[in-house]
Amino acid sequence: MKDQDAQFDSLLPPLRLDRRGFIATSVAAGFSLAAGQAVAQTAISTDASGLTAGRIGVPVKDGRMPAYRAAPQGKKNLPTLLVVSEIFGVHEYIQDVCRRLAHQGYLAVAPELFARQGDPSKYTDIPKLQAEVISKVPDAQAQADLDAAAAWAAANGGDPDRLGILGFCWGGRQVWLYAAHNPRLKAGAAWYGQLGGEPSELKPRSVLSLVKDLKAPVLGAYGGKDAGIPQTDVDRMRLALAEGPAPAKASRIDVYPDAPHAFHADYRPSYRKAEAEQAWTRMLDWFKQKGL
């Protein structure tokens, strides 16, 4: 895989470094510094045997967006899953998730959606990362970049009629937004993504406000002890889904009562093995049920 990365990097033109171009030049190696020290005894490591895996460049209107992809080696017309990261970007955890999905038969693509604003892997302080990078990413930009990743996948072994998406934390919110954005999406899986929040210039709509626009069903996985996402918001979302259009009614939110935020992040102290494994199995079943 390292040889693939080196070969790819040698072929890529340099990315622009102005405000309209890209700041991050590649996906991260190792775990993000801001996420804290990895918990070695729980961090899952998935090898790339039998896979085509490594860094890619996704064409977008202002350059090439760094991304990571993993897929069964030599296979075509694969069901595609876009993987949307937490605030820490496409670091080792997200790359490993892609490899896990590829071993399940998917083409998994994780675009670096923060590439224009900064490189999350270089930050050691979460509040500074939030202020200088994450808070400056417009929803419209992220959704357009996900479209670009889906187009890359369709041109590189993916079946455009079997497109799904999953995301964690910040990425979980983007999953809900994308399910209201792309009519070709088959299904999504949102891991503890924000549901409420006040509108702003860069984030004009909350998830709760767009239920009526959902074009694909979403499976939500939320922790009952998540200090950042009120259970009142989860309850409101369930009611809104039940009263919404067909894709909303087909959606489901599972709450894991004893789980905190980021309970799937196996490299962090927040990891809860039993809940993470159950939610992962449910997600895979969900995608299969939806034709992915």
ZATITI-490136 format. One line per 4 residues: number of its first residue (from 1); for each residue y, z negated, x of N, C-alpha, C. Coordinates in steps of 0.2 Angstrom, whole numbers, plus 5000, padded with zeros to 4 digits. Atoms other than C-alpha are relative to their C-alpha. Last residue first. Example, Ala and Ser with C-alpha at 12.3 -4.5 7.8 and 13.67 -1.06 7.14 Angstrom:
REM ZATITI-490136
2 = 4994,5001,4996,4995,4964,5068,5005,4997,4996; 4994,5000,5004,4978,4961,5062,5006,5000,5004
This chain:
REM ZATITI-490136
292 = 4998,5000,4993,4990,5007,4870,4994,4999,5004; 5002,4993,4997,4985,5011,4852,5002,5001,5007; 4994,4996,5001,4994,4996,4844,4999,5007,5003; 5000,4999,5007,4978,4986,4843,5005,5005,4998
288 = 5005,4996,5002,4976,4989,4861,5000,5001,4993; 4999,4993,4998,4993,4983,4865,4994,5004,4998; 4995,4997,5004,4990,4967,4855,5002,5007,5001; 5003,4999,5006,4974,4963,4863,5005,5004,4995
284 = 5004,4994,4999,4982,4964,4880,4997,5002,4993; 4996,4994,4998,4996,4953,4874,4996,5006,5001; 4998,4998,5007,4983,4940,4866,5005,5006,5001; 5006,4997,5003,4974,4939,4883,5003,5003,4993
280 = 5001,4994,4997,4991,4936,4892,4994,5004,4996; 4994,4995,5002,4996,4923,4879,4998,5007,5003; 5001,4998,5007,4979,4914,4882,5005,5005,4997; 5006,4996,5000,4980,4915,4901,4999,5002,4992
276 = 4999,4993,4997,4998,4909,4901,4994,5004,4999; 4996,4997,5005,4994,4894,4889,5001,5007,5003; 5004,4999,5007,4979,4888,4899,5004,5005,4996; 5005,4996,5000,4988,4890,4916,4997,5002,4993
272 = 5005,5004,5003,5005,4882,4913,4994,5005,4999; 5006,4997,5002,5017,4888,4926,4995,4996,4996; 5000,4999,5007,5034,4879,4926,4993,5003,4997; 5002,5007,5003,5031,4873,4944,4999,5001,4992
268 = 4995,5005,5001,5033,4892,4949,4997,4993,4997; 4997,5002,4993,5022,4905,4957,5005,4994,4999; 5005,5004,4996,5012,4907,4941,5002,4998,5007; 4998,4999,4993,5027,4912,4930,4995,4996,5005
264 = 5004,4995,4997,5018,4913,4914,5001,5001,5007; 5006,5003,4999,5026,4896,4908,4995,5005,5002; 5003,4997,4994,5043,4903,4911,4993,4997,5001; 4998,4993,4999,5051,4891,4898,4996,5002,5007
260 = 4992,4999,4999,5041,4876,4894,5002,5007,5001; 4998,4996,4995,5023,4875,4886,5008,5000,5001; 4999,5004,4994,5017,4861,4876,5003,5004,5006; 4996,5006,5001,5019,4869,4859,5002,4996,5006
256 = 5004,5004,4996,5014,4887,4863,5003,4993,5001; 4997,5006,4997,5023,4897,4850,4995,4996,5003; 5004,5006,4998,5017,4914,4845,5004,4995,5004; 4998,5005,4995,5029,4926,4837,4995,4995,5000
252 = 5002,5007,5001,5023,4941,4827,5003,4996,5006; 4999,5004,4994,5029,4959,4823,4997,4993,4999; 5006,4999,4996,5022,4970,4809,5000,4996,5007; 5006,5003,5004,5035,4964,4797,4994,5000,5004
248 = 4999,5007,4999,5048,4969,4810,4995,4996,4997; 5002,5003,4993,5040,4986,4812,5002,4993,5001; 5007,5000,4998,5040,4988,4793,4998,4998,5007; 5004,4993,5002,5058,4984,4789,4993,4999,5003
244 = 4998,4993,4997,5064,4966,4789,4996,5006,4998; 4995,4997,5005,5062,4950,4778,5002,5007,5003; 5004,5000,5006,5047,4943,4788,5004,5004,4995; 5006,4995,5000,5055,4948,4804,4997,5000,4994
240 = 4997,4994,5000,5071,4938,4799,4995,5006,5001; 4998,4998,5007,5061,4923,4794,5003,5007,5000; 5006,4999,5004,5052,4923,4811,5002,5002,4993; 5003,4994,4999,5068,4925,4820,4994,5002,4996
236 = 4996,4995,5003,5076,4910,4811,4997,5007,5002; 5002,5001,5007,5061,4899,4816,5004,5006,4996; 5006,4997,5001,5063,4905,4834,4998,5000,4993; 5000,4992,4999,5081,4902,4834,4994,5003,4999
232 = 4997,4998,5006,5078,4884,4827,5001,5008,5000; 5006,4998,5005,5065,4882,4841,5004,5002,4993; 5001,5005,5005,5080,4882,4853,4995,5003,4995; 5001,4996,5006,5078,4894,4868,4998,4995,4995
228 = 4995,4995,5001,5084,4886,4884,5000,5004,4994; 4993,5003,5001,5075,4869,4884,5005,5005,4999; 4995,4996,4997,5058,4878,4881,5007,4997,4999; 4996,5005,4996,5046,4864,4876,5005,5004,5004
224 = 4997,5005,5004,5038,4874,4862,5005,4995,5003; 5002,5006,4999,5036,4889,4873,5003,4995,4996; 4994,5005,4999,5038,4906,4867,4997,4993,5001; 5003,5006,4997,5027,4922,4867,5005,4995,5002
220 = 4996,5005,4997,5034,4936,4855,4995,4994,5003; 5004,5006,5000,5023,4951,4850,5005,4995,5004; 4999,5004,4993,5035,4965,4846,4996,4994,4999; 5001,5007,5000,5033,4979,4833,5000,4997,5006
216 = 5006,5001,4998,5042,4996,4835,4998,4992,5000; 5004,4993,5001,5057,5004,4828,4993,4999,5002; 5006,4999,4997,5067,4988,4825,4996,5006,4999; 5000,4994,4996,5084,4991,4818,4994,5001,5004
212 = 5001,4994,5005,5083,4978,4804,5000,5006,5004; 5007,4999,5003,5079,4965,4817,5000,5006,4996; 5002,4993,5000,5096,4969,4827,4993,5000,4997; 4996,4995,5004,5106,4953,4823,4997,5007,5000
208 = 5000,5002,5007,5093,4940,4829,5004,5005,4996; 5007,4998,5002,5091,4949,4846,5000,4999,4992; 5005,5004,4999,5110,4947,4849,4993,5003,4997; 5004,5002,5005,5122,4961,4850,4994,4995,5002
204 = 4996,5000,5007,5137,4966,4860,4996,4998,4994; 5006,5001,5004,5130,4961,4877,5002,4999,4993; 5006,4997,4997,5142,4969,4889,4993,4998,4996; 4999,4993,4998,5157,4966,4879,4994,5003,5003
200 = 4995,4999,4995,5151,4950,4872,5001,5007,5001; 4999,4993,4997,5141,4944,4857,5006,5000,5005; 4994,4997,5002,5137,4925,4856,5001,5007,5003; 4994,4999,4995,5119,4920,4859,5006,5004,4996
196 = 4993,5000,5003,5103,4921,4849,5005,5001,5005; 5000,4997,5007,5085,4927,4853,5007,5000,4997; 4995,5003,5004,5083,4924,4872,5001,5004,4993; 4993,4997,4999,5067,4931,4879,5005,4997,4995
192 = 4994,5005,5001,5052,4919,4880,5007,5003,5002; 5002,5006,4998,5039,4933,4884,5007,4996,5001; 4994,5004,4997,5043,4948,4874,4998,4993,5002; 5002,5007,4999,5028,4960,4871,5006,4996,5004
188 = 4997,5004,4994,5032,4977,4865,4997,4993,5000; 5000,5007,5001,5024,4991,4854,5003,4996,5006; 5005,5002,5005,5023,5010,4851,5000,4992,4999; 5003,5006,4998,5040,5015,4858,4994,4998,4995
184 = 5006,4998,4998,5045,5033,4853,4995,4994,5003; 5005,4999,5006,5059,5027,4842,4993,5002,5002; 5004,4994,4999,5068,5019,4857,4995,5001,4995; 4997,4995,4997,5082,5007,4854,4996,5007,5000
180 = 4995,4998,5005,5077,4993,4842,5003,5007,5003; 5004,4999,5006,5061,4990,4852,5005,5002,4995; 5003,4993,4999,5072,4992,4868,4996,5002,4994; 4994,4995,5000,5083,4977,4862,4997,5007,5000
176 = 4998,5000,5007,5067,4966,4859,5006,5006,4999; 5006,4998,5004,5060,4970,4876,5002,5001,4993; 5000,4993,5000,5077,4967,4884,4995,5004,4996; 4994,4998,5004,5077,4949,4878,5000,5008,5000
172 = 5003,5001,5007,5060,4947,4886,5005,5002,4995; 5004,4994,5002,5067,4954,4902,4997,5000,4993; 4994,4995,5001,5080,4940,4904,4996,5007,4997; 4993,5003,5000,5065,4929,4901,5005,5005,4999
168 = 5000,5007,4999,5049,4940,4905,5008,4997,5000; 4995,5002,4996,5046,4958,4899,5001,4992,5000; 5000,5007,5000,5034,4969,4891,5005,4998,5005; 4996,5004,4995,5035,4987,4886,4999,4993,4999
164 = 4999,5007,5001,5024,5000,4878,5005,4997,5005; 4995,5004,4996,5023,5019,4878,5000,4993,4997; 5003,5007,4999,5008,5029,4872,5004,4996,5005; 5001,5003,5007,5015,5045,4866,4997,4994,5000
160 = 4994,5002,5003,5023,5049,4883,4999,4997,4992; 5000,4997,5006,5006,5048,4891,5006,4998,4996; 5000,5004,5006,5009,5043,4909,5000,5005,4994; 5007,5002,5001,5003,5053,4925,5000,4996,4993
156 = 5004,5002,4995,5020,5056,4933,4993,4996,4998; 5001,4994,4995,5031,5066,4922,4995,4998,5005; 5003,4995,5004,5029,5053,4907,4999,5006,5005; 5007,5001,5002,5031,5039,4919,4997,5006,4997
152 = 5003,4999,4993,5048,5046,4926,4992,4999,4998; 5000,4993,4998,5054,5048,4908,4996,5001,5006; 5005,4997,5005,5049,5030,4903,4999,5007,5002; 5007,5002,4997,5058,5024,4919,4995,5003,4996
148 = 5001,4996,4993,5074,5034,4914,4993,4998,5002; 5002,4993,5002,5073,5027,4896,4998,5004,5006; 5007,5001,5003,5072,5009,4904,4998,5007,4997; 5004,5000,4994,5088,5014,4914,4992,4999,4998
144 = 5000,4993,4997,5097,5019,4898,4995,5000,5006; 5004,4996,5005,5092,5002,4890,4999,5007,5003; 5007,5002,4999,5098,4992,4906,4996,5005,4995; 5002,4997,4993,5115,5002,4906,4992,4998,5001
140 = 5000,4992,5001,5118,4999,4887,4997,5003,5007; 5006,4999,5004,5114,4980,4889,4999,5008,5000; 4999,4999,5007,5128,4979,4902,4993,5002,4997; 5004,4995,5002,5123,4970,4919,5001,5002,4992
136 = 4997,4993,5000,5137,4960,4925,4996,5006,4998; 4995,5000,5005,5130,4943,4920,5004,5006,5000; 5003,4999,5007,5115,4946,4930,5005,5001,4995; 5005,4995,5001,5123,4949,4947,4999,5001,4992
132 = 4998,4994,4996,5138,4938,4953,4996,5006,4998; 4993,4999,5001,5137,4924,4939,5002,5007,5004; 4998,4999,5007,5119,4923,4937,5007,5003,4999; 5003,4993,5002,5115,4925,4955,5002,5002,4993
128 = 4996,4995,4997,5128,4911,4959,4997,5007,4998; 4994,4999,5003,5120,4900,4946,5004,5005,5003; 5000,4997,5006,5103,4903,4953,5007,5001,4996; 4997,5005,5005,5107,4899,4971,5000,5004,4993
124 = 5004,5006,5000,5096,4907,4985,5002,4995,4994; 4997,5006,5003,5101,4925,4982,4996,4993,5001; 4996,5003,4994,5094,4939,4993,5004,4993,4998; 5004,5003,4995,5080,4943,4981,5004,4997,5005
120 = 5002,5007,5001,5092,4946,4967,4996,4997,5005; 5007,5001,4999,5100,4962,4975,4998,4993,4999; 5002,5004,4994,5116,4967,4968,4993,4999,5001; 4996,5006,5000,5125,4975,4953,4999,4996,5006
116 = 4993,4998,4999,5119,4993,4954,5004,4994,5001; 4999,4996,4994,5101,4988,4957,5007,5002,5001; 4994,5003,4998,5100,4975,4943,5003,5004,5006; 4994,4999,5004,5088,4985,4933,5006,4997,5002
112 = 4995,5006,4997,5075,4986,4947,5006,5001,4996; 4994,4998,4997,5062,4996,4937,5005,4995,5002; 4995,5005,5000,5045,4990,4934,5006,5002,5003; 4994,4998,4996,5032,5004,4930,5005,4994,4999
108 = 4995,5005,5001,5014,5000,4924,5006,5002,5005; 4995,4998,4995,5002,5015,4922,5006,4995,4998; 4993,4998,5002,4989,5006,4912,5003,5003,5006; 4999,4993,5002,4970,5005,4914,5007,5003,4998
104 = 5002,5000,5007,4967,4986,4914,5000,5007,4997; 5008,5002,5000,4967,4986,4933,4998,5000,4993; 5003,4994,4998,4985,4994,4931,4992,4999,5001; 5000,4996,5006,4990,4979,4921,4997,5007,5002
100 = 5005,5003,5006,4985,4967,4934,5000,5005,4995; 5007,4999,4998,4994,4978,4947,4995,4997,4996; 5001,4993,5001,5010,4978,4937,4993,5002,5003; 5001,4999,5007,5009,4959,4935,4999,5008,4999
96 = 5006,5002,5002,5008,4958,4954,4998,5001,4993; 5005,4995,4998,5023,4968,4956,4993,4999,4999; 5000,4995,5005,5032,4956,4944,4996,5006,5003; 5003,5002,5007,5027,4941,4954,4999,5006,4996
92 = 5007,5000,5000,5031,4949,4971,4996,4999,4994; 5003,5003,4994,5049,4953,4967,4992,5000,4999; 5007,4997,4999,5056,4966,4955,4997,4997,5006; 5001,4993,4998,5071,4956,4950,4993,5001,5001
88 = 5002,5000,4993,5074,4937,4950,4998,5007,5002; 4994,4999,4996,5083,4937,4933,4999,5001,5008; 4995,5005,5001,5066,4940,4925,5006,5001,5004; 5000,5006,4996,5058,4957,4926,5004,4994,4997
84 = 4993,5002,4999,5055,4971,4914,5000,4993,5003; 5000,5007,4998,5038,4979,4915,5007,4998,5002; 4994,5002,4996,5037,4996,4906,5000,4993,5001; 4997,5007,5002,5019,4999,4900,5006,5000,5005
80 = 4995,5002,4995,5012,5017,4900,5003,4993,4997; 4996,5004,5004,4995,5023,4892,5005,4996,5005; 5001,5007,5000,4988,5035,4905,5005,4997,4995; 4999,5001,5007,4988,5054,4903,4998,4992,4998
76 = 4994,4997,5003,4982,5055,4921,4999,4998,4992; 5000,4999,5007,4970,5046,4933,5006,5003,4997; 5003,4994,5002,4968,5048,4951,5000,5001,4993; 5000,4994,4996,4970,5030,4956,4997,5006,4997
72 = 5007,4998,4997,4972,5018,4942,5001,5006,5004; 5004,4997,5004,4991,5014,4941,4993,5001,5003; 5007,5001,4998,5004,5003,4949,4996,5004,4995; 5005,4998,5004,5023,5006,4950,4993,4999,5002
68 = 5007,5001,4997,5038,4998,4958,4995,5002,4994; 5005,5003,5005,5056,5003,4955,4993,4999,5004; 5006,5002,4998,5072,5008,4964,4995,4997,4995; 5001,5007,5001,5084,5018,4954,4994,4997,5003
64 = 5007,5002,5001,5089,5034,4961,4999,4993,5000; 5004,5001,4994,5106,5041,4960,4993,4999,4998; 4996,5001,4994,5120,5041,4947,4996,4999,5006; 4995,4995,4999,5112,5050,4932,5005,4998,5006
60 = 4996,5001,5005,5095,5042,4935,5007,5004,5001; 4994,4996,5000,5080,5048,4945,5004,4997,4994; 5000,4997,5007,5067,5034,4947,5007,5004,4999; 4993,5000,5002,5063,5030,4965,5001,5004,4994
56 = 4998,4994,5002,5046,5023,4969,5007,5001,4999; 4994,4999,5002,5038,5008,4978,5002,5008,4998; 4995,5000,4995,5020,5005,4978,5007,5001,4997; 4995,5005,5002,5003,5006,4969,5006,5000,5006
52 = 4994,4997,4996,4990,5020,4967,5006,4995,4998; 4994,4998,5003,4975,5009,4962,5005,5004,5005; 5001,4995,5006,4957,5008,4966,5006,5001,4997; 5006,4996,5000,4960,4992,4977,4999,5005,4994
48 = 4999,4994,5002,4978,4986,4975,4994,5005,5001; 4999,4994,4995,4975,4968,4976,5000,5007,4997; 5004,4994,5002,4980,4955,4964,5000,5005,5005; 4999,4995,4996,4987,4938,4970,4995,5006,4998
44 = 5005,4996,5000,4990,4924,4958,5001,5006,5004; 4998,4993,5000,5001,4910,4963,4994,5005,5000; 5001,4997,5006,4993,4894,4958,5002,5007,5000; 5006,5001,5003,4989,4885,4974,4999,5003,4993
40 = 5006,4996,4998,5003,4893,4983,4994,4999,4997; 5005,5005,5001,5017,4886,4972,4994,5004,5002; 5006,4998,5004,5031,4898,4978,4995,4994,5000; 5006,4999,4996,5047,4890,4985,4993,5001,4995
36 = 5003,5006,4997,5061,4892,4974,4994,5002,5003; 5005,5003,5004,5066,4906,4962,4997,4994,5002; 4997,5004,5005,5082,4909,4971,4995,4997,4995; 4998,5007,4997,5072,4915,4986,5003,4996,4995
32 = 4993,5001,5000,5063,4929,4976,5002,4993,5003; 4997,5003,5006,5045,4931,4981,5008,4999,5001; 5001,5007,5001,5038,4943,4993,5004,4997,4994; 5006,5002,4997,5046,4960,4997,4999,4992,5000
28 = 5000,5005,4995,5059,4965,4985,4993,4999,5003; 5003,5006,5003,5061,4982,4977,4999,4995,5005; 5007,5000,5001,5072,4994,4987,4998,4994,4996; 5003,4994,4998,5089,4999,4991,4993,5000,4999
24 = 5007,5002,4998,5099,4986,4981,4997,5007,5002; 4999,5005,4995,5117,4991,4980,4994,4998,5003; 5005,5005,5000,5116,5007,4969,5001,4995,5006; 5007,4999,4997,5130,5018,4965,4996,4994,5000
20 = 5004,4996,5005,5145,5017,4954,4993,5001,5002; 5001,5004,5006,5152,5002,4963,4996,5004,4995; 4994,5001,5004,5150,5011,4980,4998,4997,4993; 4998,5007,4999,5135,5009,4991,5006,4998,4996
16 = 4992,5001,4999,5127,5026,4987,5001,4992,5000; 4996,5001,5006,5108,5027,4990,5007,4998,5001; 4996,5006,5001,5101,5035,5005,5003,4999,4994; 4994,5000,4997,5089,5049,5002,5004,4994,4999
12 = 4995,5002,5005,5071,5044,4999,5007,5002,5004; 4998,4994,5003,5058,5053,5010,5006,4999,4995; 4998,4995,4995,5056,5039,5023,5002,5007,4997; 4994,5001,4998,5055,5026,5010,5003,5005,5005
8 = 4996,4999,5005,5040,5034,5002,5008,4999,5002; 5000,4993,5001,5030,5035,5018,5006,5002,4994; 4997,4997,4994,5034,5017,5022,5001,5007,4999; 4993,5002,5001,5029,5011,5004,5004,5003,5006
4 = 4997,4996,5006,5013,5021,5004,5007,4999,5000; 4999,4993,4998,5009,5014,5021,5003,5004,4995; 4994,5000,4996,5012,4996,5014,5001,5007,5003; 4994,5000,5004,5000,5000,5000,5006,5000,5004
